[in-house]
Amino acid sequence: MPSARPVPSAATRSRVARAAGDLGAAAVQQMETDHEWFRALSAENRSWVGLVAQAGISSFLEWFGGDQQRAAVTADVFGTAPRELTRSISLAQTLDLIRTVIAVVEREIAGLAAPGEGDLAREAVLRYSREVAFSAAEVYAQAAEARGAWDARLESLVVDAVIRGEADESMQSRAAALGWGSVTRVAVVVGSTPPGATAAVLTDLHRAARRTGVELLVAIHGPRIICIGGGVGDPMALAMDLDHLLGDGPLVVGPTVPHLFAAGRSARAAISGHSAAPAWPAAPRPVHADDLLAERALLGDLPARGALVARIVRPLLESPGGSLFATAAAYLDGDLGVEGTARALIVHPNTVRYRLAGITKAIGYHLGDAHDAQTVRTALALHRLGPQARATPRS
């Protein structure tokens, strides 16, 4: 059995107890002298800090006057102040507070102790200060866990609102609470949820984004992970930075929009692209949602159908005499190659080559590429079906 620690005499305990108020006042005065952050606090928060210091000294006296074999009484030291105080005072500042109070008590207690008990009193202060330090760390750890859980819920609510296109005041306040009040250049990345536990994945995604200076909101929607990046310079580069943390399958990047309240367009395009990507087995990873317009159109994505007609059909029809439209239609529909297309259009083969180059320049799609040709073919089909195909999804 370990030997019992020496207990201070009644005279020492009485002297220290009578000086408790003076010790608390001296600690607060020392904090005002030593710490600029303390002087900058509001009067209310300075009062709360003073109460915490006094509670610590009172708790020490209760423990010091006992047998000291039980754990130090620290539960009420930080329970005196409201939990909101942890948002005004950082952990580093709390440690400053502890050091200052302990230094004052240690400095004064030797003079208060009965003769021959100064070392015993100082040792008690050191042992108690260790317990208070651990108690402070626990308070801030609990506050951080609660804050993290609350932020995760807010984050999920904001992502859900973005997907639904609900850019209302409630989303604005939630986004502001997450530090997204003034974030610009927003893009959405959608990937597959990896197998296993996802909590660590969310943490790793945030860490990877921070390393590149990008703000990130993340939410898991079943088989998909929705990542909303803010302050994005190159959305494809962001997707590549996150690639190794996501599951197998498509990784789709939506278009960049000015701010979070316009991010629904980017999110819907990326989610639609993620659903449609399997129709293009050779799709790169990551792939831009705009490169999946044809596949998205097959799923009934009305914006994708409209974009196909606007970006492909309209420029071809607006060419002189609609020659580019006629050439693209003949080249794709007949699968006749340059020579066969020239015979069908009764023009020279070089004219067909010239027009094919003009098509690529006008719409950015090269009809010699299989996927580009399929995209243009889909756009022509939608044009032939008329506006109804681009306005009402087929039931």
Secondary structure, DSSP 8 states (H G I E B T S, - for coil): ---------HHHHHHHHHTHHHHHHHHHHHHHHH-HHHHTS-HHHHHHHHHHHHHHHHHHHHHHTS-S-S----TTTTTTS-TTHHHHS-HHHHHHHHHHHHHHHHHHHHHHS-TT-HHHHHHHHHHHHHHHHHHHHHHHHHHHHHHHHHHHHHHHHHHHHHHHT--SHHHHHHHHHTT-TT-EEEEEEEEE--SS--HHHHHHHHHHHHHTT-EEEEEEETTEEEEEEES-S-HHHHHHHHGGGSEEEEEEE---EEEGGGHHHHHHHHHHHHHHGGGSTT--SSEEGGGGHHHHHHTT-HHHHHHHIIIIIHHHHTSGGGHHHHHHHHHHHH--HHHHHHHHHTS-HHHHHHHHHHHHHHHS--TTSHHHHHHHHHHHHHHHH-THHHHS---
